[in-house]
């Protein structure tokens, strides 16, 4: 028993933090477009709203939620990831319950705002800033492992939503996720999360133990050079800050638009709903190995070079989408989209702490998530 305890104590707690953060990314699902797209036809059929109305409401709610993320980022810096993860988890569950009772277009707009702010924004931002506190030298690998939870969410949520809606109704689907958040994720965050490794006597990437002489023995070599930490005001005075903000913000908006309208785009090109669903699954499956590979790539190659390659591929994906009118081109589109998505999820996340350190993570990285 004692030997097992010693083995457990030699496991760096950052890996447990990574798993909890991964579940945070996973349960951002109710606020993500790949999950919300399953409800659009239900709203249209039940309330008689047009697709243009629902799309416009979703876009405006997302935009307002994006601006509101500035406050969330400041709250994370002030109160820490653990407190915010618990509070956001509870509020997000309440938002799911609210979305189960929407009956007017204005309630739908407010519901979209809540789930985009609390789910897609906050539930993604907090784990990303948390992992960056616990890993520096192996940050790319850590983020690539956590991204697996994101792709798992993209694969699982549409399937579960479809089953819940077909077996019961869309109201039950929303209520289901609210219950899961309250009973599983919130307790996990409350009991398991520590904001920084220094809080429990550890260091990023590893930790020390005391020998009999009470001297420190590193289990994992310490980083030779400390990370340079910028304040938000210092970072905002640099051209790099605004260039990164634009470079990671625009592709995020474009990808959200494609994901939200992929079914109607394919339908206008003569492709069936089944093909659109297949492409979404293919994108997620290709993205999983690419996200793993990108973590190792970013640890070896400068992040700005990786981002250039990502944006070139994404430009090709956009051009291909214009002419995707048969099954073969749809397969190619899904593969390229998955490659770009897998690389991008790590690249745009790692670039902030790599450039500006760990101090302003919550404020700076929020642009990645909208």
Phi, psi and omega in degrees: 000317180296320180294323178295321180295321179295319178298317180297320181292339180273358175275124181298128185294341178301332179288328173290321176299320180298319180295316179296316177299323177298319177294327175298316176297317181300313184276008167285352185313314181301340179262358183271154183296324181295337176272316182296331181298337179287342184262347189301310181297330178294317178296317181297316183288321185281325187245353177077014177286152177277160178297326179295321179295312181296318180296317180296316179298317180297317181294315180295317179298320178295318180297313179295320178298323179298316178293326180290341180297341176301317179293319179299317179300319179292323178295322178296316179296328184275315187257347178093161185291322184297308181299316182290326179295320178292313182296313180296321179300317179293314180296323179295321176298318177297323178296323177296318178296321179297318180294341179281351182240012181297141180219351177233164181294330179285323174295321178298318179299315180293322178296316176300317179301315182297313184286331177286320179290310186277326183267286184300325181273290189293317182290344173266322182294313186299310179299324180295319177289328180294313181296324179294337176284329187266342182227132177236298182294325181249032185298318181300315179296319181297315180295323180295324177291319180293330180296337176302325178293327179294314179292325176297320177298316181296331179276325188274317188300314178301323181293312181294319179300315180299318179294315180295318181292318181288326181280323180235264176196176183290335177295317179296324179299315178296317181295324179301313182291328176297318179294316181298318178300315183290320187272336183246302189289314183300311176299323179299316179292320183296316184271339189254337189273136167238136188294316183220150179297332181296339180295334180240028174076021181251180178229157175303134178080345182186189181203164181252152171236161181262131175272189184296331179273005180065024174266159187272130178243112182287128173280329176232131184305139178288152178292133186294319182242132180291149178290140175277126181255128177258148168279163180299318181296321178295316181295321183292344178276354181263150176292329182299320181301311183286327177294316178295319181302316180291316185295326181267339182282316183296312177300327179297318179293319180296315181296322177297318178297317178297316183295319182293324187252010186302322181296313181290327177296312179296322180297320178292338178267008176086017180254151186278168176297325180296322178294319178298316178296321178297320180295320178298316178294319180296319178302315180294318181294319178291326182294331182298303179294329180292323178293323176295315180295323184294329177299318179287324179297315183291332175289344183250330185242145179303139186298323182295327176292321179296318180296323177301314179297320179298314184291330175296315179296319180294325175297319177297322179297316179298317179295321180294325181299329181294333184244010181284098183229014175213170187297319182298315178293327177296320177297314180299318178300314180298321180294311181296321179296320178293321178298311180296318181294318179296318178290319186293321185300326179276316184301312184285344177275318184285331188298326181295302179294332178294325181274320192238004177083194189262349190289326185246026186303312187297322181284317186284322186281351182297335180293335180293332196260001181249000000 
